[in-house]
């Protein structure tokens, strides 16, 4: 089985570790499997719920064409400068990743593209999985391809859906993101995801938009 879709409902900000999780098989099939996950804070409050759809893999005699890498991602992350962030930001997920922009800039309105890799484990003493790398990169879409100026507006994603066509070939995941924001305070981010060899999936985020 391989996870082909991961859908998360992000209910509230996470507290610092330790966190607890409950994982259950909601549907056990020979071809398709559904996994549900609930993540709780240290006080037992549910912060995130998720559903993972897994599909049987097999050697099938079909063409295995891959869509090309989105143009905005260029030739890969190797020759791009690392994003340094803002010294005033408190320690958080920006310090757990390396981010390199190939087009645009964080928080500036308009489509943009960047390469991202995790630099720390998601769970202590556990290897970082390809799915973890894809999911973490997908959550950057609304910041990379911002709909509005970050210093004047909030655009928070209460959910994240990642459709995974295949796993990345290495630790880098490229994202090419585009966002919209309506006058009613509702927006959307659509992110094309790739590795050095071509497209690997798509991420989708709903946005809550407001003035700061």
N, C-alpha and C positions, 0 to 999 in steps of 0.2 A: 504494500500500500504506500501511496505518496500523497501528501497533503497538496490539494490543488486549489483550495480556497480557505481563507482564514478571515472570519468576521468578528470584530470586537466592538462591544459597547463600552465606552469609556465613561463611567458614571461619576467619578470624582477623582481628584488628584491622589496619587499614591503617597502614603507615608513612607518613611524610611524603613528598611528591613528591620526585623524579619516580617515576611509576608507568608501567607499560607494559601494553598491551592487545593481544589477538589477537581479531579479529572474523571469523567465517566464516559463509557461507550454508550451513546444513545441509540445507535443503530449499528448492529453487527451483521455485515453481509459479506458474501464472497467477492463481490465486485465493488461495492460502495460501502463506506463506513463513515459514521458521523460521531465526532467526539465533542463533548461539552466541557467547558472549563469555567470555574469560578475562582477569582482571586480576591482574597480578603486582607484588609489591613491588620495590624497587630491587635486592634480592639475588636476584631471580628466583623467589621463593616465591609460589605461587598463593594469593591472599587471597580472591578472589571469582570465582565462575562464574555465568553467567546464560544464560537462554534467552528470546528475544523471539519471540512469535508475531505475525505481521503478516498482515492480511487485505486483499484488494482492496477499494477503495472505488469507488462509482459512484452516479450519480443514479438512485435507485429510488423509484417512486411509491408510497410507503407513509406512513402516519401517523408523525409524528416527535415523539411525546409525550415529555416529560422529567419524571421524578419530581421532586417539590418538594425544596427545600433542607431537610435535617433540622432540626427545630424547635430543637434545642440550639444551632445555629449562628446563630440570630437573623437580623438584617437585613444582616449583612455585617461586614467588619472596620473600617470607617471610623471609628466612634465608640468603638472599644475601646482600652484602654490597652495599650501594648507590654509584653511580658514582659521584665523586666530581668535575669533569671537570678541567679546567685550569684557575687559577686566572687571567691570562692575557686576557682571552676572554671577550669581551664586553657583556653587558647584552643582552639577546636574548632568543630564544626558549629553550635553555638548562636550563634557570632559570624558565621556565614555566612547566617543566616536572621533574619527578623523573625517573632515569634510573638505572637499576640493571643488570649487566652482569652475565649470567650463563655459557657462553663459549666465549673465545676470548676477545678482547678489542677494544675500539673505535679507528678507524684509522689504525689498524694493519691489513695487508693483510690476506685474507682468510675468510672462512665461520665463522660466529659468531652468538650468540644468546643473547637476552636481554629481560627484562620485562620493560615496560614503562607505566607511568600513567601521565595524565595531572593534574597539581596542581593549575591551575588558570582557570577561565572561558575563553572560546574563544571570547565571546562577553560579555561586562560588563552587570551584572544583569540578565544574561540568564543562565539557568542550562546547564551543559555540557552533551551533548547527547551521547549515545553509538556510533553513527556513527562518531561523532567528535573524540572520543577516538581512533577508528579504523583508521581513516584517518590520524590523527597526528602520530600514531605509524608507519603506513606504510611508511611515508616519512623519517623515520630513517634508512631504510634498507641499503642504499648505504654507510652510515657511520659506521653502525654496522658490516656489512659484506663487508668491503672495498676491492676493487680490487687491490689497490696499496698502498704504504706507503703514509700517509696523509701529511708528511712533505716535500715530493718531488713532489707530483702530485695533480692536481685538478681532481675531478670527480663529476661534477655537474649534477643533474637531471633536465632537462627542462620539464619533465612531470611526472605524477604519475597516475597509474590506480589501484584501489582497488576493488577487487571482494569480496563481503561480503556474506558468507553463512548464518551466523547468528550473532546476537549481543553478545558481551562478557557478562559474568555473573556478573562481577563487574568492578571496575575502572582500573584494570590491563590488559594490552594486551601484549602478548609475541610475539616476532618476531625472526625467524630463517632465516638469510639472506645469500645469496651467490651471488657474483658479478664476472663478466668477463670484461676484457678490451682488445681491439684489438690494433694492431700496427698502425691502421689508426685513432686512437683517438676516437673510438666509443665503448661504453660498455653497459652492461645491468645488472640490479640487480633483482633477483627474491626472494621474501620474503614469507615464510610460516607464517601465523598469527594464534594465538591460545589464548584461555583463560585457566583457570585451568582445564577445563573439556575436551578440545580437540581442533581440528582445527576449526577456524572460517572464514578463507578466505585466499586470496593471494594478494600480492601487486607486481606491476611491474613498474620498472623505467628504462627509457633510460638514458644513461650517455654520457656527453661530457667530454672527457679525455684530459688532457694537462699537460705539465710540469709547475711547479710553477715558 
